[in-house]
Amino acid sequence: MLLKGLALSFASSVAWCVLFNVPVRTIVAGGLAGVIGFLVYSILPIYGAEVLLSTFVSAATVSLLSQLLSIVLRVPSTNFSVAGIIPLVPGSLAYKAMLAFVNNDYVGGITQATKTVMVAGAIASGLMFGISVLTIWKGARYAGKRAQRD
């Protein structure tokens, strides 16, 4: 089941890269960002993590990986971060929420919609966390060099 999920996450990330015309030399790296994000998302619940925590950690991992890949491949990091979070997007939760509203199950719809918003917030927070960590690390690295020159 995990191998099937990894293959589908690679395919969806690569398809997203092709759809948004990222450079051809970065398509495989975008697919690998999606695979690594899905792998982290799938492995953390084995160790007892909740869905929100595993989503946050996998989004932060994708963000850090996309920042590093952008430095190595000299392209914008959004090429990798957007493709990497595609397997994490809670599409089925949103569908179930809308289906519950259509079937007049308002309590179930609100419950599913709340879960969807929380997972989307975990993705956004994870992406911001990864960018912030790398920015702080770069700033701290150069701060020591600036202090030596003064």
C-alpha positions in Angstrom: 0.0 0.0 0.0 2.9 2.4 0.8 4.6 1.7 -2.5 1.3 2.4 -4.3 1.0 5.7 -2.4 4.6 6.7 -3.2 4.1 5.9 -6.9 0.9 7.9 -7.1 2.4 10.8 -5.2 5.4 10.8 -7.6 3.0 10.8 -10.6 0.8 13.6 -9.2 3.8 15.8 -8.4 5.3 15.2 -11.8 2.0 15.9 -13.5 1.7 19.2 -11.5 5.3 20.1 -12.6 4.4 19.4 -16.3 1.1 21.3 -15.9 2.9 24.4 -14.7 5.7 24.3 -17.1 8.6 23.9 -14.7 12.0 23.4 -16.4 12.4 19.9 -17.7 15.6 19.3 -15.7 13.7 19.9 -12.4 10.6 17.6 -13.1 12.1 14.6 -11.4 13.2 16.6 -8.4 9.7 18.0 -8.1 8.4 14.4 -8.1 10.9 13.4 -5.5 9.8 16.3 -3.3 6.2 14.9 -3.4 7.4 11.4 -2.7 9.5 12.5 0.3 6.6 14.6 1.7 4.2 11.6 1.3 6.7 9.3 2.9 7.1 11.5 5.9 3.3 11.8 6.1 2.9 8.0 5.9 5.6 7.0 8.4 4.9 9.4 11.3 1.5 7.8 12.2 3.3 4.5 12.6 5.1 6.1 15.5 1.9 7.5 17.0 1.7 11.0 15.4 -1.7 12.5 14.7 -2.8 13.6 11.2 -2.2 17.2 11.9 1.3 16.7 13.2 2.3 14.4 10.4 0.9 16.9 7.9 2.8 19.8 9.5 6.1 17.9 9.6 5.8 16.6 6.1 5.0 20.1 4.8 8.0 21.5 6.7 10.2 18.8 5.2 8.9 19.6 1.7 9.6 23.3 2.4 13.2 22.7 3.5 13.8 20.3 0.7 12.4 22.7 -1.9 14.7 25.5 -0.5 17.7 23.3 -0.8 16.8 22.0 -4.3 16.3 25.6 -5.4 19.8 26.4 -4.3 21.3 23.3 -6.0 19.3 23.5 -9.2 19.1 27.4 -9.4 15.4 27.7 -9.9 12.7 29.2 -7.7 11.7 27.1 -4.7 8.0 27.2 -5.6 8.7 24.8 -8.4 9.3 22.1 -5.8 7.2 23.3 -2.8 3.9 23.4 -4.8 4.6 20.1 -6.4 5.7 18.6 -3.1 2.5 19.5 -1.2 0.1 18.2 -3.8 0.0 14.7 -2.3 -0.8 16.3 1.1 -3.8 18.4 0.0 -7.0 17.2 1.8 -9.2 16.8 -1.3 -11.1 13.8 0.0 -11.9 15.6 3.3 -13.3 18.6 1.4 -15.3 16.3 -0.8 -16.8 14.5 2.2 -17.7 17.9 3.8 -19.5 19.1 0.7 -21.3 15.7 0.4 -22.5 15.9 4.0 -23.8 19.4 3.4 -25.7 18.2 0.3 -27.2 15.3 2.2 -28.4 17.7 4.9 -26.0 16.4 7.5 -24.9 19.8 8.7 -23.1 18.6 11.9 -21.1 16.0 9.9 -20.4 18.7 7.2 -19.1 21.2 9.7 -17.0 18.5 11.4 -15.4 17.5 8.0 -15.0 21.1 7.0 -13.2 21.9 10.2 -10.8 19.0 9.7 -10.2 20.2 6.2 -9.3 23.7 7.3 -7.1 22.4 10.1 -5.1 20.2 7.7 -4.8 23.0 5.2 -3.6 25.2 8.0 -1.0 22.6 9.0 0.2 22.6 5.4 0.5 26.3 5.3 2.2 26.5 8.7 4.7 23.7 7.8 5.6 25.6 4.6 6.2 28.8 6.5 8.2 27.0 9.2 10.5 25.4 6.7 11.2 28.8 5.0 11.7 30.5 8.3 14.2 27.9 9.6 16.3 28.2 6.5 16.2 32.0 6.5 17.2 32.1 10.2 20.0 29.7 9.5 21.3 31.8 6.6 21.1 34.9 8.7 22.9 33.3 11.7 25.6 32.0 9.4 26.3 35.4 7.9 25.9 37.3 11.2 29.1 35.7 12.5 31.0 36.9 9.5 29.6 40.4 9.8 30.6 40.6 13.5 34.2 39.5 12.6 34.6 42.3 10.1 33.4 45.1 12.5 
